[in-house]
Each structure stands twice: as C-alpha cells, then as structure tokens.
Amino acid sequence: MSTDTDLVDLRHTLHRDPEVGLHLPRTQTTLLRALKGLPLEITTGESLTSITAVLRGGRRPETDAPVVLLRADMDGLPVTEETGVEFASTTGTMHACGHDLHMTMLVGAARRLCERRAELAGDVVFMFQPGEEGYDGASHMVAEGVLDAAGRRADAAYAIHVWSALDPGGCFSTKPGPMMAASDRLQVKVVGKGGHGSTPYRAKDPVPALCEMVTQLQVLIARRFDVFDPAVITVGSIHAGSTCNVIPEFGEFDATVRSFSPEAQERLFELVPRVLDGVAATHGVEVEIDFQRQYPSTINDDAETEFVRGVVEELFGEERHSRWTQPLGGAEDFSRVLAEVPGSFIGLSAVPVGVDHDTAPFNHSAYATFDDAVIDDGVALFVELATRRLAALAADGD
C-alpha cells in the first residue's frame, strides 16, 4: 500500500483540528482549498457546512446521464485524544471515528476522477457531509437536494468507513442487507408522589416502577423479538432521589435502542410504550415517554454490494476482502442515502502495522489510531467504483 504524501498531509491537517456537529467552518475551508482548481461544480449547504461537488464526465450522454454518488463524513467527536501521535488534536475534540481519512480519500478520488474525466460515462457527485455523529447531517443534505445535485437522482451511492479494529489492516469489509443498526433514543420519566422512606404506603414510589421498567424492557427483547432479527435496549443513565430516607417525586432513565430491520424498529415503537404504560399502571404512577426516532438501519443493496466485492477482489486480491455475516450495532446516517438510492456502505480496516486487530482500541476511543497507508487504497476503490458503475449504467441505457 503506497501513500500519496500530499493526501497524508491533508489528513494530518484535518486530524489536528476536528469540529463537532453540523457547522464545521474550518473543516469546510480546508476541503474547499483542497478541491480548488478542479473542474467541479461546487455548492455549499444552507443548514450545515456541507460541500457538494459535481463532476461532469467527458463521455456522458447529453440527456439523462447516469450518476454515481460518493460520500465522506466530516465531523469529529467531543473526545480528548490520547493517542500520542505527532499530529494529535489538542482541542478537546478528536477524529476518533476516522472521518479525517474519509474526507481525504474523497478529495483524492475527486482529483483522480478529474484527471480521468474524459473516460467517465456519466456524472459523479462528491458528498462531503457534516454531522454524522448524532446530528443526522445526511438528512439535511438529502433535504437540500444532494441526491439530485447532478440534475437527476443518483443511480448508485457508495461510502467507505475505516475501522481501527475488527479486521486485519487493509482489509475491505462488505455485507449485503443490514450492515449497521437503526438507532433510536428512549427517555422515560416516572412521576409518583414523594414521602417519608418509612411509610411508602402513604406515597407513590417511582423507584420500584423505574426498576421494573428497565427489567421488563429486557424481557420484551428476549421474548418478543426473533433472535435472527434482534433488538437491543441499553439503559445508560438512571436517576432518582437524593437521599436514603426520602421517597422522591420522580425518577428517570435514558436508553439507546438498536434494531436491524424496519420491521423490528416499528415493533419497538409499538411495544415499548405498551410495556411502560402497563408497569406504570400496576404501580399507580404516571409515566412520560419520549421515544425519538434517530437513524434507520443501514441496509446495503445486494447487487451493489456484490459489485463492490468483485471490484475489491480484482483490485486488491481475495485476501483483502472480508464478507461479514453479522452487522455492527453502531448506526450511520448514510442509511438516509441508501433508503433512497441503491448502494453500499463499505468497511476498510485501518489498523496500523504491528497492532492486533482483535484487541486494538475501536472507533470512538480516545486511543483509536488509524493507518495513513489505507488512504490510497480507499481512493483507488472510490475511483474504480465510480468509473465502472457509470460505464455499466451507460451501457444499459444504450
């Protein structure tokens, strides 16, 4: 794996100065500078600091030209970096999920595809997206028209995501169907009647109800969901009361909810409130439920994922491809794109040489490290996916 030193410099620049959320002005400026001078039609977002760049192929038909979309997310995380690398962030934020590599790969792909513009049989949309980490930036870009930026709806869409663990370094991972989970948030407040800890019969204690709700949600998962179409509810925060001899007026908990199919996600939204209401009625307390939809499951198109597998194995060899049998429990807002356009979300292990991929700190860790050496391979895959898919789409249209 050779590495373009200019792209490495860009990655290090981006890594030193991460920004969080939907508004990343410094990151946007750095990327616009990196794209300057290329024959691209560039627009920036209105509700977020996104960049959409369109490349018109030299062999595109005059009407109804095929379109391929390539995506990179831009935002970092509110994590204080502890990697000790020379280019580490010192801002209290960190590219702990590898988005600095994603942006760099997409810039590299844009440059190389511009060089090969004459052979492109259609248009390429480069989607630089803020706010993946919990801000649903993809939905903002979809609403602002990124899928139709070339003048018509994209025919295929691809994203590459690096891992700091899981697979050996340099290995691309694919999976047809669900690749990542849907992610929703459940916030529950139980309202009772406070009183003295010695006389609970004179109060309405929210604490036992709160505890039973947490337990019954686990029973719900175990008994009402198919193990081959699973769901996960994890209560990460629970609070009630202030001292041992006072029954509080209320208690509350906050949970993340994961599922892997639209059917399971809908079933959760049907059953979870029913369970919570039932427990509350049994205890004679009130319950306030805020069940928020966040990201749907990231579901890869079977045919597009098989196409990706073939390109990866031809470019890099079968040993550099891993076909996953199980999805990851994390969530991705590239799911918004894949809900509208057939495509594939592709993994790429960036585990550094000499580091055990089974024990390495994973994405979002303050200690997660990513190898620059995968940059050129990510660029090469983006370029070949776009070039070959446009050629196939153009041939189908003849």
Steps between C-alpha positions, in 0.01 A plus 500: 500500500673814377387837632463841333697735728284800408191309612675394819576864573134584442389222734736623773377859458140386538587276793665782696188717496173303525164672529178353639145517368339652193710817479866434419628823342873430533462148362292629210764762419777239502305276263406781263867592482587136422242492218595837353582502130320175421230501228222453754164670550517578872219610729493531877217424739250741651408327827846348545855553371482222243670489160342348191723474193387372160737371232359479146650206312652544156306206353167581660190500276345840447179399678427271792866439582556235769609621843711344775523658846804463730474611862737599783396622844686796647436535874701399803399403853517676840784268609837609639761317292746270681675334204829686532541528123701794370195659334258441791221748568546725801157665484308259721336354190621206292454323170451182701285344229736555207301766318826681423599200287157494333531864393855444379400197294215690337726796416747254347223333303377838373847592381557168326157488339553854371821374336296218341207722416521425128418132554209546741166394351293710739513733798647459847364674810745544788307534827700652787266476799519653849306374799514122465570451870148536633394810306345325198692714255410268213131581537584872476697442179228278353244771578722757327517284188835318505349187341389708201801733488602383152155584360338161559487241776824309559497143369744358755669619820808383691671590826820363653538490878828419672531282811775515761439132588288198389685389182871480408641827369417574136203261490178623336174373652162466334163356595177481298190614687527658847858621558435733796218531754214744526550727800221659702491671840259425785463752784259408779383696802295329773296741713374385840433662835784564740502416867689363797708190439346329805142522365500410130128412515429871545694590185521382141858387468636545145818301571358143495304588186813639339696186583227269374476693175869445434464128574183458296658664198766227506226235527329664202816465290556139606143382452342710224781529245640239265864422588573516125350850477613633836464821694702652784392738776778633722418733788808717531375748757256466792426752777258529792506659842761677707531310828412165657196594709306713253269356235550726198231660293641361177772291340627473143714298267658544158555211259635429154291264286650304210340282231598363162187503286216746440259236630684463832528876536125545449427221747709675765302821458180299539596284800733712716236762595253220571739336746581829673136600530415158647770517766398853592135398538598208724695731732245781494744756359508710186751452220620751241654337193719678245590238237700675227572358158861561402674296227343211307699185434774530238385246242729419209358412162585137418601559137705812576679321783585208276636750247718654772629156600601424141684831460682463834615147424615594148691807618651366821456122506254271678709509817423872537123443512290395801135407451330570832221271614381726783433876504653748743287639781611855425288729285568714192306777330622379160188289557308809384671480162461123467129532574470704179777369274636147456855481624741360753668605824853353495736441790878539481729396785762765574666304782867605510773251419597296804173565686268206579166569333321284759614710797561845348294791640190534284346807336394777743775407747741775605773246414372400154769528230463475123772424247569755222596208277137421414436841343613414148306175499184681604557750221559221248180321599289817479643573154439151364150476645399829339669432167374145457149565628453797266625292207256219585209742546578670168518163323163401648352823368620449142 
